[in-house]
Amino acid sequence: MRTAIAQERKLRMRYVDGAGKQTDRIVWPFAWGYFARSRILAAWCEVRQDFRHFQTDRIRTVQMLDARYPERRGRLLKRWRATGADRRWMPDSR
């Protein structure tokens, strides 16, 4: 995932949400965060057409694609911050 962020490449992944539902996603990863009890991947999700945060322990499979995403990582970070998405997600405090 770190390589995909550095090379601005898309990822295909299977993700399991908090309710146990599995989804397949194509994402544009641009940030990696560490919290006391979890790590997250911040990405633009092609399925949701929005910024999403994925807990890395819920990612079941991941494949880096050859395709680069069409927007520069710095621009994605700027849009992510402008929408407040960087402040909307906080991991469990358990």
CNS distance restraints for C-alpha pairs under 8 A (distance, minus, plus):
assign (resid   1 and name CA) (resid   5 and name CA) 6.33 0.50 0.50
assign (resid   1 and name CA) (resid  11 and name CA) 7.88 0.50 0.50
assign (resid   1 and name CA) (resid  29 and name CA) 7.60 0.50 0.50
assign (resid   1 and name CA) (resid  64 and name CA) 7.63 0.50 0.50
assign (resid   2 and name CA) (resid   6 and name CA) 6.23 0.50 0.50
assign (resid   2 and name CA) (resid  32 and name CA) 7.72 0.50 0.50
assign (resid   3 and name CA) (resid   7 and name CA) 6.00 0.50 0.50
assign (resid   4 and name CA) (resid   8 and name CA) 5.59 0.50 0.50
assign (resid   4 and name CA) (resid   9 and name CA) 4.80 0.50 0.50
assign (resid   4 and name CA) (resid  10 and name CA) 6.71 0.50 0.50
assign (resid   4 and name CA) (resid  11 and name CA) 7.14 0.50 0.50
assign (resid   4 and name CA) (resid  29 and name CA) 6.85 0.50 0.50
assign (resid   4 and name CA) (resid  64 and name CA) 6.43 0.50 0.50
assign (resid   5 and name CA) (resid   9 and name CA) 6.58 0.50 0.50
assign (resid   5 and name CA) (resid  28 and name CA) 7.96 0.50 0.50
assign (resid   5 and name CA) (resid  29 and name CA) 5.41 0.50 0.50
assign (resid   5 and name CA) (resid  30 and name CA) 5.17 0.50 0.50
assign (resid   5 and name CA) (resid  31 and name CA) 6.92 0.50 0.50
assign (resid   5 and name CA) (resid  73 and name CA) 7.73 0.50 0.50
assign (resid   7 and name CA) (resid  68 and name CA) 7.60 0.50 0.50
assign (resid   8 and name CA) (resid  28 and name CA) 7.31 0.50 0.50
assign (resid   8 and name CA) (resid  29 and name CA) 7.27 0.50 0.50
assign (resid   8 and name CA) (resid  30 and name CA) 7.35 0.50 0.50
assign (resid   8 and name CA) (resid  68 and name CA) 5.57 0.50 0.50
assign (resid   8 and name CA) (resid  69 and name CA) 6.09 0.50 0.50
assign (resid   8 and name CA) (resid  72 and name CA) 7.16 0.50 0.50
assign (resid   8 and name CA) (resid  73 and name CA) 6.46 0.50 0.50
assign (resid   9 and name CA) (resid  28 and name CA) 6.72 0.50 0.50
assign (resid   9 and name CA) (resid  29 and name CA) 7.54 0.50 0.50
assign (resid   9 and name CA) (resid  64 and name CA) 6.84 0.50 0.50
assign (resid   9 and name CA) (resid  65 and name CA) 6.42 0.50 0.50
assign (resid   9 and name CA) (resid  66 and name CA) 6.75 0.50 0.50
assign (resid   9 and name CA) (resid  67 and name CA) 5.82 0.50 0.50
assign (resid   9 and name CA) (resid  68 and name CA) 4.10 0.50 0.50
assign (resid   9 and name CA) (resid  69 and name CA) 5.67 0.50 0.50
assign (resid  10 and name CA) (resid  26 and name CA) 6.69 0.50 0.50
assign (resid  10 and name CA) (resid  27 and name CA) 5.69 0.50 0.50
assign (resid  10 and name CA) (resid  28 and name CA) 4.91 0.50 0.50
assign (resid  10 and name CA) (resid  29 and name CA) 6.88 0.50 0.50
assign (resid  10 and name CA) (resid  64 and name CA) 6.16 0.50 0.50
assign (resid  10 and name CA) (resid  65 and name CA) 5.43 0.50 0.50
assign (resid  10 and name CA) (resid  66 and name CA) 7.39 0.50 0.50
assign (resid  10 and name CA) (resid  67 and name CA) 5.97 0.50 0.50
assign (resid  10 and name CA) (resid  68 and name CA) 5.75 0.50 0.50
assign (resid  10 and name CA) (resid  69 and name CA) 5.78 0.50 0.50
assign (resid  11 and name CA) (resid  25 and name CA) 7.97 0.50 0.50
assign (resid  11 and name CA) (resid  26 and name CA) 5.60 0.50 0.50
assign (resid  11 and name CA) (resid  27 and name CA) 5.34 0.50 0.50
assign (resid  11 and name CA) (resid  28 and name CA) 6.50 0.50 0.50
assign (resid  11 and name CA) (resid  29 and name CA) 7.27 0.50 0.50
assign (resid  11 and name CA) (resid  62 and name CA) 6.61 0.50 0.50
assign (resid  11 and name CA) (resid  63 and name CA) 5.61 0.50 0.50
assign (resid  11 and name CA) (resid  64 and name CA) 4.60 0.50 0.50
assign (resid  11 and name CA) (resid  65 and name CA) 5.64 0.50 0.50
assign (resid  12 and name CA) (resid  24 and name CA) 7.27 0.50 0.50
assign (resid  12 and name CA) (resid  25 and name CA) 5.71 0.50 0.50
assign (resid  12 and name CA) (resid  26 and name CA) 4.56 0.50 0.50
assign (resid  12 and name CA) (resid  27 and name CA) 6.57 0.50 0.50
assign (resid  12 and name CA) (resid  62 and name CA) 5.70 0.50 0.50
assign (resid  12 and name CA) (resid  63 and name CA) 5.18 0.50 0.50
assign (resid  12 and name CA) (resid  64 and name CA) 6.44 0.50 0.50
assign (resid  12 and name CA) (resid  65 and name CA) 6.90 0.50 0.50
assign (resid  13 and name CA) (resid  24 and name CA) 5.73 0.50 0.50
assign (resid  13 and name CA) (resid  25 and name CA) 5.33 0.50 0.50
assign (resid  13 and name CA) (resid  26 and name CA) 6.48 0.50 0.50
assign (resid  13 and name CA) (resid  27 and name CA) 7.87 0.50 0.50
assign (resid  13 and name CA) (resid  59 and name CA) 6.88 0.50 0.50
assign (resid  13 and name CA) (resid  60 and name CA) 7.26 0.50 0.50
assign (resid  13 and name CA) (resid  61 and name CA) 5.33 0.50 0.50
assign (resid  13 and name CA) (resid  62 and name CA) 4.30 0.50 0.50
assign (resid  13 and name CA) (resid  63 and name CA) 6.33 0.50 0.50
assign (resid  14 and name CA) (resid  22 and name CA) 6.62 0.50 0.50
assign (resid  14 and name CA) (resid  23 and name CA) 5.63 0.50 0.50
assign (resid  14 and name CA) (resid  24 and name CA) 4.48 0.50 0.50
assign (resid  14 and name CA) (resid  25 and name CA) 6.28 0.50 0.50
assign (resid  14 and name CA) (resid  59 and name CA) 6.03 0.50 0.50
assign (resid  14 and name CA) (resid  60 and name CA) 5.45 0.50 0.50
assign (resid  14 and name CA) (resid  61 and name CA) 5.22 0.50 0.50
assign (resid  14 and name CA) (resid  62 and name CA) 6.69 0.50 0.50
assign (resid  15 and name CA) (resid  22 and name CA) 5.48 0.50 0.50
assign (resid  15 and name CA) (resid  23 and name CA) 5.37 0.50 0.50
assign (resid  15 and name CA) (resid  24 and name CA) 6.35 0.50 0.50
assign (resid  15 and name CA) (resid  25 and name CA) 7.38 0.50 0.50
assign (resid  15 and name CA) (resid  54 and name CA) 7.89 0.50 0.50
assign (resid  15 and name CA) (resid  58 and name CA) 5.81 0.50 0.50
assign (resid  15 and name CA) (resid  59 and name CA) 4.60 0.50 0.50
assign (resid  15 and name CA) (resid  60 and name CA) 5.80 0.50 0.50
assign (resid  15 and name CA) (resid  61 and name CA) 7.48 0.50 0.50
assign (resid  16 and name CA) (resid  20 and name CA) 5.46 0.50 0.50
assign (resid  16 and name CA) (resid  21 and name CA) 5.35 0.50 0.50
assign (resid  16 and name CA) (resid  22 and name CA) 4.36 0.50 0.50
assign (resid  16 and name CA) (resid  23 and name CA) 6.48 0.50 0.50
assign (resid  16 and name CA) (resid  58 and name CA) 5.29 0.50 0.50
assign (resid  16 and name CA) (resid  59 and name CA) 6.48 0.50 0.50
assign (resid  16 and name CA) (resid  60 and name CA) 7.18 0.50 0.50
assign (resid  17 and name CA) (resid  21 and name CA) 5.47 0.50 0.50
assign (resid  17 and name CA) (resid  22 and name CA) 6.59 0.50 0.50
assign (resid  17 and name CA) (resid  58 and name CA) 6.89 0.50 0.50
assign (resid  25 and name CA) (resid  45 and name CA) 6.91 0.50 0.50
assign (resid  25 and name CA) (resid  46 and name CA) 7.08 0.50 0.50
assign (resid  25 and name CA) (resid  47 and name CA) 6.29 0.50 0.50
assign (resid  26 and name CA) (resid  45 and name CA) 6.23 0.50 0.50
assign (resid  26 and name CA) (resid  46 and name CA) 5.67 0.50 0.50
assign (resid  26 and name CA) (resid  47 and name CA) 6.98 0.50 0.50
assign (resid  27 and name CA) (resid  43 and name CA) 5.86 0.50 0.50
assign (resid  27 and name CA) (resid  44 and name CA) 5.49 0.50 0.50
assign (resid  27 and name CA) (resid  45 and name CA) 4.53 0.50 0.50
assign (resid  27 and name CA) (resid  46 and name CA) 5.91 0.50 0.50
assign (resid  28 and name CA) (resid  43 and name CA) 5.10 0.50 0.50
assign (resid  28 and name CA) (resid  44 and name CA) 4.99 0.50 0.50
assign (resid  28 and name CA) (resid  45 and name CA) 6.55 0.50 0.50
assign (resid  28 and name CA) (resid  46 and name CA) 7.93 0.50 0.50
assign (resid  28 and name CA) (resid  69 and name CA) 6.12 0.50 0.50
assign (resid  29 and name CA) (resid  41 and name CA) 6.78 0.50 0.50
assign (resid  29 and name CA) (resid  42 and name CA) 5.98 0.50 0.50
assign (resid  29 and name CA) (resid  43 and name CA) 4.16 0.50 0.50
assign (resid  29 and name CA) (resid  44 and name CA) 6.61 0.50 0.50
assign (resid  30 and name CA) (resid  41 and name CA) 7.77 0.50 0.50
assign (resid  30 and name CA) (resid  42 and name CA) 6.07 0.50 0.50
assign (resid  30 and name CA) (resid  43 and name CA) 5.63 0.50 0.50
assign (resid  30 and name CA) (resid  73 and name CA) 5.63 0.50 0.50
assign (resid  30 and name CA) (resid  76 and name CA) 7.03 0.50 0.50
assign (resid  30 and name CA) (resid  77 and name CA) 6.93 0.50 0.50
assign (resid  31 and name CA) (resid  41 and name CA) 5.99 0.50 0.50
assign (resid  31 and name CA) (resid  42 and name CA) 5.02 0.50 0.50
assign (resid  31 and name CA) (resid  43 and name CA) 6.98 0.50 0.50
assign (resid  31 and name CA) (resid  77 and name CA) 7.80 0.50 0.50
assign (resid  32 and name CA) (resid  39 and name CA) 7.29 0.50 0.50
assign (resid  32 and name CA) (resid  40 and name CA) 5.83 0.50 0.50
assign (resid  32 and name CA) (resid  41 and name CA) 4.79 0.50 0.50
assign (resid  32 and name CA) (resid  42 and name CA) 6.17 0.50 0.50
assign (resid  33 and name CA) (resid  39 and name CA) 5.56 0.50 0.50
assign (resid  33 and name CA) (resid  40 and name CA) 5.11 0.50 0.50
assign (resid  33 and name CA) (resid  41 and name CA) 6.46 0.50 0.50
assign (resid  33 and name CA) (resid  42 and name CA) 7.68 0.50 0.50
assign (resid  34 and name CA) (resid  38 and name CA) 6.25 0.50 0.50
assign (resid  34 and name CA) (resid  39 and name CA) 4.51 0.50 0.50
assign (resid  34 and name CA) (resid  40 and name CA) 6.51 0.50 0.50
assign (resid  35 and name CA) (resid  39 and name CA) 5.90 0.50 0.50
assign (resid  35 and name CA) (resid  91 and name CA) 7.40 0.50 0.50
assign (resid  37 and name CA) (resid  91 and name CA) 7.85 0.50 0.50
assign (resid  37 and name CA) (resid  92 and name CA) 7.84 0.50 0.50
assign (resid  37 and name CA) (resid  93 and name CA) 7.88 0.50 0.50
assign (resid  37 and name CA) (resid  94 and name CA) 7.93 0.50 0.50
assign (resid  38 and name CA) (resid  55 and name CA) 6.80 0.50 0.50
assign (resid  38 and name CA) (resid  56 and name CA) 7.55 0.50 0.50
assign (resid  38 and name CA) (resid  57 and name CA) 7.70 0.50 0.50
assign (resid  38 and name CA) (resid  91 and name CA) 7.04 0.50 0.50
assign (resid  39 and name CA) (resid  55 and name CA) 5.86 0.50 0.50
assign (resid  39 and name CA) (resid  56 and name CA) 5.75 0.50 0.50
assign (resid  39 and name CA) (resid  57 and name CA) 7.67 0.50 0.50
assign (resid  40 and name CA) (resid  53 and name CA) 6.18 0.50 0.50
assign (resid  40 and name CA) (resid  54 and name CA) 5.31 0.50 0.50
assign (resid  40 and name CA) (resid  55 and name CA) 4.46 0.50 0.50
assign (resid  40 and name CA) (resid  56 and name CA) 5.48 0.50 0.50
assign (resid  41 and name CA) (resid  53 and name CA) 5.61 0.50 0.50
assign (resid  41 and name CA) (resid  54 and name CA) 5.08 0.50 0.50
assign (resid  41 and name CA) (resid  55 and name CA) 6.45 0.50 0.50
assign (resid  41 and name CA) (resid  56 and name CA) 6.55 0.50 0.50
assign (resid  42 and name CA) (resid  51 and name CA) 7.25 0.50 0.50
assign (resid  42 and name CA) (resid  52 and name CA) 5.99 0.50 0.50
assign (resid  42 and name CA) (resid  53 and name CA) 4.61 0.50 0.50
assign (resid  42 and name CA) (resid  54 and name CA) 6.50 0.50 0.50
assign (resid  43 and name CA) (resid  51 and name CA) 5.74 0.50 0.50
assign (resid  43 and name CA) (resid  52 and name CA) 5.56 0.50 0.50
assign (resid  43 and name CA) (resid  53 and name CA) 6.42 0.50 0.50
assign (resid  43 and name CA) (resid  54 and name CA) 7.94 0.50 0.50
assign (resid  44 and name CA) (resid  49 and name CA) 6.99 0.50 0.50
assign (resid  44 and name CA) (resid  50 and name CA) 5.67 0.50 0.50
assign (resid  44 and name CA) (resid  51 and name CA) 4.43 0.50 0.50
assign (resid  44 and name CA) (resid  52 and name CA) 6.08 0.50 0.50
assign (resid  44 and name CA) (resid  76 and name CA) 7.92 0.50 0.50
assign (resid  45 and name CA) (resid  49 and name CA) 5.50 0.50 0.50
assign (resid  45 and name CA) (resid  50 and name CA) 5.65 0.50 0.50
assign (resid  45 and name CA) (resid  51 and name CA) 6.02 0.50 0.50
assign (resid  45 and name CA) (resid  52 and name CA) 6.25 0.50 0.50
assign (resid  46 and name CA) (resid  50 and name CA) 7.33 0.50 0.50
assign (resid  51 and name CA) (resid  80 and name CA) 6.87 0.50 0.50
assign (resid  51 and name CA) (resid  85 and name CA) 6.93 0.50 0.50
assign (resid  53 and name CA) (resid  89 and name CA) 7.26 0.50 0.50
assign (resid  54 and name CA) (resid  58 and name CA) 7.36 0.50 0.50
assign (resid  54 and name CA) (resid  59 and name CA) 7.49 0.50 0.50
assign (resid  55 and name CA) (resid  59 and name CA) 7.03 0.50 0.50
assign (resid  71 and name CA) (resid  75 and name CA) 6.69 0.50 0.50
assign (resid  71 and name CA) (resid  76 and name CA) 6.79 0.50 0.50
assign (resid  72 and name CA) (resid  76 and name CA) 6.46 0.50 0.50
assign (resid  73 and name CA) (resid  77 and name CA) 6.27 0.50 0.50
assign (resid  74 and name CA) (resid  78 and name CA) 6.24 0.50 0.50
assign (resid  75 and name CA) (resid  79 and name CA) 6.24 0.50 0.50
assign (resid  76 and name CA) (resid  80 and name CA) 5.97 0.50 0.50
assign (resid  77 and name CA) (resid  81 and name CA) 6.19 0.50 0.50
assign (resid  78 and name CA) (resid  82 and name CA) 6.13 0.50 0.50
assign (resid  79 and name CA) (resid  83 and name CA) 6.21 0.50 0.50
assign (resid  80 and name CA) (resid  84 and name CA) 6.54 0.50 0.50
assign (resid  80 and name CA) (resid  85 and name CA) 5.54 0.50 0.50
assign (resid  80 and name CA) (resid  86 and name CA) 6.32 0.50 0.50
assign (resid  81 and name CA) (resid  85 and name CA) 6.12 0.50 0.50
assign (resid  81 and name CA) (resid  86 and name CA) 5.56 0.50 0.50
assign (resid  84 and name CA) (resid  88 and name CA) 6.46 0.50 0.50
assign (resid  85 and name CA) (resid  89 and name CA) 6.97 0.50 0.50
